[in-house]
Amino acid sequence: MCNMNSMEMIDCVRCGAAMPKLRLTKFGYDFCVNCSTERPKVGISVTLGSGDNTANTIQVITSEQYDSLKKQEELNKKVKFGDAES
C-alpha cells in the first residue's frame, strides 16, 4: 500500500493542485481527481437463475444507470401496490 506522504507529487495541469505523479505515469491522466468529469461507478448485487441453480455476481454500472434503475424500481413498487399515477 502506498503512503501519500512518500509519493512523488506533480501539479495538475487544470487547477495546479498537487497530485500523485503515478496518476500520470501509470494511468496517463495529467489532471487530478477533483478536475475529472467522470462520475463514480456503482456495484449492484445480481442473482441469476432460480431454485437450486442460482449464482450471485456483482454488476458494475454508471451512476446514471443506477439512478435510472432506482427510478424504475420505485415506479414498479407503485404499480405493484396500486399507487401509480395515471
C-alpha positions as YAML, in Angstrom:
chain: A
units: angstrom
residues:
- id: 1
  name: MET
  ca: [0.00, 0.00, 0.00]
- id: 2
  name: CYS
  ca: [1.32, 3.46, -0.88]
- id: 3
  name: ASN
  ca: [1.75, 6.17, 1.71]
- id: 4
  name: MET
  ca: [0.56, 9.52, 0.29]
- id: 5
  name: ASN
  ca: [3.30, 11.32, 2.27]
- id: 6
  name: SER
  ca: [6.04, 9.38, 0.47]
- id: 7
  name: MET
  ca: [4.59, 9.64, -3.06]
- id: 8
  name: GLU
  ca: [6.18, 11.92, -5.63]
- id: 9
  name: MET
  ca: [3.73, 14.70, -6.46]
- id: 10
  name: ILE
  ca: [3.25, 16.86, -9.56]
- id: 11
  name: ASP
  ca: [0.92, 19.76, -10.37]
- id: 12
  name: CYS
  ca: [-2.45, 19.18, -12.03]
- id: 13
  name: VAL
  ca: [-2.44, 20.87, -15.46]
- id: 14
  name: ARG
  ca: [-6.00, 22.12, -14.97]
- id: 15
  name: CYS
  ca: [-6.07, 23.54, -11.43]
- id: 16
  name: GLY
  ca: [-2.46, 23.41, -10.27]
- id: 17
  name: ALA
  ca: [-3.20, 21.29, -7.19]
- id: 18
  name: ALA
  ca: [-0.73, 18.60, -6.13]
- id: 19
  name: MET
  ca: [-1.48, 15.12, -7.44]
- id: 20
  name: PRO
  ca: [0.46, 11.83, -7.42]
- id: 21
  name: LYS
  ca: [2.89, 11.51, -10.33]
- id: 22
  name: LEU
  ca: [1.80, 7.86, -10.53]
- id: 23
  name: ARG
  ca: [-1.59, 9.07, -11.84]
- id: 24
  name: LEU
  ca: [0.24, 10.42, -14.93]
- id: 25
  name: THR
  ca: [2.89, 7.75, -15.42]
- id: 26
  name: LYS
  ca: [0.71, 4.67, -14.80]
- id: 27
  name: PHE
  ca: [-2.73, 5.83, -15.96]
- id: 28
  name: GLY
  ca: [-1.95, 8.70, -18.34]
- id: 29
  name: TYR
  ca: [-4.01, 11.39, -16.56]
- id: 30
  name: ASP
  ca: [-2.40, 14.83, -16.36]
- id: 31
  name: PHE
  ca: [-5.24, 16.21, -14.20]
- id: 32
  name: CYS
  ca: [-6.31, 15.45, -10.65]
- id: 33
  name: VAL
  ca: [-9.37, 13.52, -9.44]
- id: 34
  name: ASN
  ca: [-11.12, 16.77, -8.50]
- id: 35
  name: CYS
  ca: [-10.84, 18.00, -12.10]
- id: 36
  name: SER
  ca: [-12.16, 14.74, -13.55]
- id: 37
  name: THR
  ca: [-15.57, 14.78, -15.21]
- id: 38
  name: GLU
  ca: [-16.03, 11.04, -14.73]
- id: 39
  name: ARG
  ca: [-18.73, 10.14, -12.20]
- id: 40
  name: PRO
  ca: [-18.28, 7.29, -9.71]
- id: 41
  name: LYS
  ca: [-19.27, 3.77, -10.68]
- id: 42
  name: VAL
  ca: [-21.75, 1.71, -8.64]
- id: 43
  name: GLY
  ca: [-21.77, -2.03, -7.94]
- id: 44
  name: ILE
  ca: [-25.08, -3.84, -7.65]
- id: 45
  name: SER
  ca: [-25.69, -7.40, -6.49]
- id: 46
  name: VAL
  ca: [-27.29, -9.63, -9.13]
- id: 47
  name: THR
  ca: [-28.78, -13.11, -8.58]
- id: 48
  name: LEU
  ca: [-29.03, -15.31, -11.67]
- id: 49
  name: GLY
  ca: [-31.10, -18.47, -12.08]
- id: 50
  name: SER
  ca: [-33.72, -19.88, -9.72]
- id: 51
  name: GLY
  ca: [-34.27, -22.66, -7.22]
- id: 52
  name: ASP
  ca: [-31.19, -24.81, -6.65]
- id: 53
  name: ASN
  ca: [-29.44, -23.34, -9.70]
- id: 54
  name: THR
  ca: [-28.58, -19.80, -8.60]
- id: 55
  name: ALA
  ca: [-25.44, -17.73, -8.82]
- id: 56
  name: ASN
  ca: [-24.61, -14.34, -7.35]
- id: 57
  name: THR
  ca: [-22.43, -11.75, -9.04]
- id: 58
  name: ILE
  ca: [-21.74, -8.02, -8.94]
- id: 59
  name: GLN
  ca: [-22.53, -5.79, -11.91]
- id: 60
  name: VAL
  ca: [-20.60, -2.51, -12.21]
- id: 61
  name: ILE
  ca: [-22.72, 0.26, -13.73]
- id: 62
  name: THR
  ca: [-22.51, 4.02, -14.19]
- id: 63
  name: SER
  ca: [-24.14, 6.44, -11.76]
- id: 64
  name: GLU
  ca: [-26.63, 7.36, -14.47]
- id: 65
  name: GLN
  ca: [-27.62, 3.72, -14.96]
- id: 66
  name: TYR
  ca: [-28.01, 3.31, -11.20]
- id: 67
  name: ASP
  ca: [-30.24, 6.41, -10.96]
- id: 68
  name: SER
  ca: [-32.40, 5.07, -13.79]
- id: 69
  name: LEU
  ca: [-32.62, 1.63, -12.16]
- id: 70
  name: LYS
  ca: [-33.72, 3.12, -8.83]
- id: 71
  name: LYS
  ca: [-36.34, 5.27, -10.55]
- id: 72
  name: GLN
  ca: [-37.72, 2.21, -12.36]
- id: 73
  name: GLU
  ca: [-37.80, 0.21, -9.11]
- id: 74
  name: GLU
  ca: [-39.84, 2.97, -7.46]
- id: 75
  name: LEU
  ca: [-42.28, 3.00, -10.40]
- id: 76
  name: ASN
  ca: [-42.60, -0.79, -10.20]
- id: 77
  name: LYS
  ca: [-43.45, -0.57, -6.47]
- id: 78
  name: LYS
  ca: [-46.17, 1.98, -7.19]
- id: 79
  name: VAL
  ca: [-47.69, -0.23, -9.90]
- id: 80
  name: LYS
  ca: [-47.47, -3.34, -7.71]
- id: 81
  name: PHE
  ca: [-49.18, -1.66, -4.76]
- id: 82
  name: GLY
  ca: [-51.68, 0.39, -6.78]
- id: 83
  name: ASP
  ca: [-50.11, 3.82, -6.22]
- id: 84
  name: ALA
  ca: [-49.21, 4.51, -9.84]
- id: 85
  name: GLU
  ca: [-50.21, 7.86, -11.27]
- id: 86
  name: SER
  ca: [-52.44, 7.77, -14.34]
...
